[in-house]
Amino acid sequence: MSIHLTEAEIEQQKEKIIAGNPLVKLVAPATIENNGVKKIFDTGFYLDFFTKEQSKKNIGFFIPSSGAASRMFDFLYTFLEFNKIDLIPDLVKKENIKKFNSSLRLLPFYSEIALFIEKNNNDKVNTDTEEYLLLFIKTLLKNKTFNFENKPKGLIPFHKYNESTKTPFEEYIQYALELFEKEFELHFTIDEKHIELFKEEEKKVRTTLSNIENNKINISYSAQHKKTDTIALTDSNELVKDENGNIVFRKGGHGALIDNLSNLNNDVVFIRNIDNIPRKEKRENLLKWQKIIGGYFMFHQQKIFSFLKKLETRDISKDDLETIVKYIEAEFNFQFDETDINSKTLFTFLNRPFRVCGMVKNTGAPGGGPFWVLDDNGNKSLQIVEKSQINTADAIQNKILSDSTHFNPVNIALSIKDYKGNMFDLTEFIDTNTYFSSLKEYQGKKIQILEHPGLWNGSMAFWNTIFVEVPIDTFAPVKTVLDLIDSNYA
């Protein structure tokens, strides 16, 4: 027995890692043409619907925010290792360093770091030299005043406005204030070691807001629960242990956040990633489409709830049954066997968590996308699938992947409550066979690790899902420090 998991749970995880990454069976890409991704034409209707209905709902944002900023600066560590750009063997990293160096003054935090170097470096260094670049990177990442390598991405300055900078944490607060007319909740999932940093940032941001604005905002935090941690194995399939002989546990990936989502009490929840928030002057279309997605979700949620109330009575007319069947076929692309059409079957189908996922046109960004997937029972459903889940060695599967037209930017509206306002048990709707197994490094050695089914992948596999197309300019992620240059000046 461990403090995290039982021996049986450890053994189950061990079996999954040894079995390797499970692959999904793609049937087709979800596209506009095959009705897998819907185009919303009556945008004005759904905008108005959101405006009208939001006052009746307890609405919140769920923002995964535990990502470490160090990943943004990956190629900078290469420069610290080699000290000179020309000595770097990796061509891509070399080019990234060159771009970083030539765009240094465009970084939102450049002035602050440059001033610090000027004040604290006795030996003046020419700012146009590689020596200065090295000093700048060391100050940025490792100096305790900045310490970006140990900060969460959510607290890195992303945008500069005149002489002030804003973190994505602060930008989300401002964005939500623009989006909602009433009180709302912002819930950030964070690494527990960063809780005080986030609270300090919250305190600072609140001093810049009016009393009315402060009263509108409820901010809460949670960390991945220890029970969702996972083990790792050596290359000989032994448990990875630390120098004291204790089992090494790792965070279970963002799929573990399904537990955190379950603890919210909102009627409607929006999910977006912490690093996907554009500058204020570039948010107009995002605000519009966030409302459209919200209105579209609430419109269909109302319809589903009204159907469930009728179906619950089991005293329903043939015409009403036909209406419900046509709705399910049109919106969820599900075909019932005629012998299986009855109140109980339709009720069971509709009485599940429901989500609307915005999808942007695929421009080659890495990540998941919408596909039609076949499960072990021969059932076809719409799923968000990561490339690592696809057997690209199979010509047919690879063709389906290459034919995909849309990408998942993580812009989701959902509900975790049923038509009576009771909480769903979200663990009942997870496909536990869609976990992730991959290789990582620990103390200089390769290890095999396990992650739970992704939050919007396998952890929501058995939800009712509608994919809708949203404009590409609603997607503005910051994956590397170079994206900060593009997001501020493009």
N, C-alpha and C positions, 0 to 999 in steps of 0.2 A: 504493500500500500504506500502511495506517495501522498504528499500534501496536496497535489494537484488532481491526480487521476487514480482510479482503482487499477489493480493489476489487470483486470479484464479489459478495461479501456485502453491501457497501455498496449496490451497484446493485440487488440483490434487495430490500433493505429499502426503498430509494427507490421501487421499483415497488409495494410493498405499501402504503406511505403514500399514494401517488397514487391507488391503486385504492380506498382508503377502507375503512372498517370492514366486514368481511364479516358477513353476517347468517345466522343459522341458520334452518332450516326446522322449526318446531314442529309436532308431530303432535297432542299433547295434554299437559295438565299431568300430572305424576306425582302420583297421589293414593292414598289408602287404597282407594277404591272400585275403581280400575282396576289394583290390585296393583302400582302403581309405587312406592308407599311402604308398607312392611310394618309391622304392629303386632306388637310382641313381647309375648306373653301370659305365657309361662313364664319370667318374669324370674328366679325363684329358681334355675332350672336353669342359666341362663347366668351368674348371680352365682357359683354354686358352681363352674362350669366354669372361670371366670377365676381363682378362688382356687386351684384345683387345678393349673391349667396354667401360671400365671405363673412359678412357680419353675423351670420347664423352659425358659423362653424368655429371650432377651436382649431386654429391652423398653426402648424409648426414647420421649421426647417430642421432636417437631420443632416449634419455636415461631417462626414468622416475627416478627421483632422490630425491623425496621429503620425502622418508621414514625416520622416526626418528630412530636414533641409539638406543634409550632407549629400543626398542623391542628386540634388541640383548642381552640385559642384564636382561631380565625379571626375571630369577631365582635368580639373585644376590640380587634383592630387598627383596626376601624372607629371605635371610640370614641376611640382614640388620635388618629385622623385628624381627628375632628370636635370633640373635647374636651367636648362637651355632648350628653347623651342626646337632647334635643329637636331637635337639629340633624341627627340621623341620618336620612337619607331612606328607608332600607330598614326597613319595618315589622317584619319578622321579627327582624332584627338588633337593632332598638330594643327589642323585647320580651325578647330574650335578655339584653341588657345589664341591663334592669330586673330580671330574675330573678336574674342573677348578683349584682347589687348588693344585692338584698334577702336573698340567701342567703349572702352573703360569709362570715359567721361559721361556716357549716356546711362550708366547704371543709376537707379534711384538712390542708392546709398553711397555713390562715389564721393560726393562733397564731404560727407561726414568722416569717411575713412581717410580721405586725402588730408583733411584738416588735422586729424589725429596723428597721422604720420609726420606732418610738418611740425607739430608741437612736441612730439615725443622722440623724434629721431635726430640725434645730435649731428650725425654725418649726413649732410644734405645729398640727396640722390636725384639725378636728372630724371624727371617724370617720363621721358621718352625712351628709357632704357629697360632692358630685361631685368636689370637689378631692381628697378623700381617695381616692375610687375611682380617679381618674386616677393618683395616686401609687402606689396598691397595684398597679395593672396594670403600670405602668412597672417597679416593683421586681420583680414576678413574672416578667415576660418578659425584661427587659433588664439588670437589675442583675447583675453578674458573680457575686455570691454565689448567686443562684438560676438565672438564665439559662435559664428554661424554654423559650424559643423556639429554643434551640440544642441541647436535650437530646432523646434518643430517648424515645418514649412509655413504653417499658418501665422507665424510671428516674424517672418522675414519681410522687410519693406519691399512691396511689390510695385507700388506706383508713387510717382512724385508729382505733387501739385505745387507750383511755385517753389517755396522753400521747405515745404513739409512733405513727409512721406506717410504712406498708409500701408498697413499690413492687410493681407486678405481677411483676417479676422475682423478688422475694423470695416473693411469694404463690405463684408456681408451684413454687418449691422446697418450700415447706410443703405444698402440695397433693400433689405427687408423693410426699413422705414419707408422707402419709396414704394414698395410693393403692397404693403398691407395698410388698410385704413383703421384697423382696430388693434387691440392687444394681440401679441403673437409670441411664440417661443422659438428661440434658436438653441438647438442642442448640438454641442460639439463633442464628438468622440475623440479622446486624446490619450496619449501615453500618460499614465498616472504620475510619472516623474516630472511632467510639465504643468501640472495643475496650478501651481503657484504663479508660474509665468503667464498663463492665460488669465488668471484672476487679476494679476497686476495690470495686464493690458486692458482688461475689461474696465477696471477702475479708472485708468487713464482716459479711455474712450468716453466713458460716461460723463466725465467732467466737461467734455466738449458738447454735450447734448442738452437740450432744454428739458425742463421738468416734464412736459407733455411727452416728449420723445422717450425719456427714461421710463416713464410709467407704462409705455406701450411694450417695452421689451422685457421679456423674461429669458434669461440666459442660464442654461444648465450644461453640465458636463458629465461624461461617464468614460470609463476605461474598459477595455476588454477584460472580461471576468477571467480569473485564474483557471476556472473549470474549462475554459475554451482553449487553453494552451495545448501545444502539441509536442511530441517527442521528436528526436532526430536519430538517425542511424549512421554508423560508420560504413565504409565501403564493404566491410565484412558482415554487415547487418546486425552489428552489436549496438546497444544503446549508447549514445554519446553522453559522456559524463565529464564533470569538471575535475579540477585537480584534487578535490576532496572526496571524489567518488560519488558525488550526487548527480542524479539524472539532470541533464540540461533540458529545460523546457523553453519553447519559443512561442511567440504570439501566433495565434492560429489563423492569421490573415484576415482580410476585411469580411470574409464570410462569418467570422465569429460575431460580427456586429448585429446579427439577427437577434441576439439576446438583448442588446442595448435598445434596438428598435422596439422590441416587445414591451419595454418598460415605459414607453411614452404614453401619453393619454390624449393625443390629438385626434380629431375627427379626420383631418386631412394632413398629410405629411409630404413636403417636398424634399427630395434628396438631390444634392449637388456636392461635388468634391470641393475641398477647401481651396485648391489651386486653380479653380475655374471661375474666376470672377473678373470681368473686364473693368477698365477705368470708368469713372462716373459718366464722362461725356460719350462713352461708347455703349452705354447700357440701355438706351431707349428701346431698341428692338428686342433685347433680352427681356426687359420688363413686360413688353407687350406680349411676347410669346410665353412667358411664365404665367401670365394671367390667362392666356388662351388654353394652355395645358391644364391649368387649374379649373377653368370653366368647363372644359371638355370632360375632365375627370368627374367633376361634381354633377354634371348633366347625366352622365352614364351611371354614376353611382345612385342617383335618385331613381333612375329607371330600374336598375337592378333591385334596389330595395323595394320598390313598389311591386315588382314581379314576385319577389320572395314572400311578401305579405299575402299576396293572392294564393301562391302555391302552398303556403303553410296551412291554409284552411282545408286543402285537398278537395274543396267544393268549388271547382273552377270549370268554366265553360270550354267547349271544344275550340271556339274562336279565340279565347284567351290563350289556350295552350298553343295554338298555331302562331299567334302573335309572338309569344315568348320564344318558340322554336326558331322563327324567322329572324328574330333579334339576335339570338345566339349564333346562328349560322352567318349572319351578316357581319356582326362585330367581332366574333371570336373564331370565325372560319371553322366551326366545328360541325360535323355532320352526324346527326343521330340516326341510329337504326330505327326504322318506323315502329318496330315491335317494342322499342325501348322508350317511347315517348309517353311519359306520365308525370304526374305532379312530383313524385318522389325523385325521379331521375333528374328532372329539370331543377328542382330545389337543390339537390346535391351538387349539381354543376355550378349553379350561381352562388351558392353560399360558401364562397372562398374569398380570401383576400384578393383585392382588385388593384391593378396599377395601370397607369398610362405612362409610356416611356417615349420621350422625345428622341428622334434619330436624325442625325445630320448626314448629308451626302458624303460618301467616303472619298477623302482626298489623299489617302495613303498613310494616315496617322496610325500608329501602333495601338492595338487594343481590340476590344470585342465588337461584335456586330450582331444584327438580328438575322436569325435563320429559322427555317422549318426543320425540326428535329424529330427523329423517330425513337421512341423509347423501347424497352425490352418487350413490352406487351403489344407492340405494333401501333401504338397511338402516336399521332402526329400533333405537335404543338409548336407554338412560337416561343423561342428562347433566345436569350443573349448568350453568345458563345465566344470564348476567347480562342485565339489561334492555337494555343498550346493544347486545347481540347480536340483539335482536328487532326486526323491522320493525313498529313500532307503528302505522305509517300504513296497514298492511294490516288490514282489519276482522277477518278470520279469525284472523290471528296475535295481534292485540290481544285478541280474545275469549279465546283460549287463555291468554294472560298473565293476564287478569282473573279467569279461572276457577281459577287456581292456588291451592292450599290450604296449601302448605308453603314454608318459607324455609330457606336454607342457613346455619346458624350457624357452620360450620367446626368440626365435631367428628368427626374421621375416624380410623378404625383401618385400617391397611394393612400390606402386606408388600412388600418390594422384592427378595425372594429367591424362587427357584423351589423345586420339591419336592425338589431335591437339595441345597439350601442355596447354590446359585450365584446371583450377583447378576444380575438382569435388566438389559439395556441399556434404560433407561427412555426414551431418545430414540426408540426404535422404536415407542413407543405414544403419541406426540404427534400431534395433528391440527394440522399447521402452518398450515392455512387458517383457524384460529380466533384469529388475532392481534387486537390492539386498536389502532385508529388514532383519535387524538383531537386536540383543540386545547389548547394550553397557552400560557403566556406566558414570554418570555425577553427580558430587558432592555427591558421595556415593549412588546414586539411579539408578535403572535400567531404561533405556530409550530405545525407539524403534527408529532406525535410518534408513535412506534410502541412497543407493548409486546408481549412474547411471549405466546403462548396462556396464559391464566391457569393457575395451579398446579393447582387442582382443577376447572378447566374443560377447555380444549383440551389442556393438558399431560398430562391423565389420560384423554383421550377414548376411548382404545382399551383401557382397563382393564376387567376384570370388576367390576361395581358392584352393590351392594345398598343401597338407601335404607331406613332405619328411622326411625320416629317416636320422638322423645324429648321430654320435658316442656319447656315454655317456660321454666321457672325454671332450666334448665341453661344458659341463654343470658343473659349479663349484660354486654354490651359497653359500653365507654366510648369514644364517638366524639367527644364534646365535653366541655368542662370541666363543663357542667351535669349530665352523667351521673354525675359524682362525687358530687354532692349526692344524687341519687336512689339511687345504689348504697350510700351510707353510711347514709341515713336513711329510705329507703322501707320 
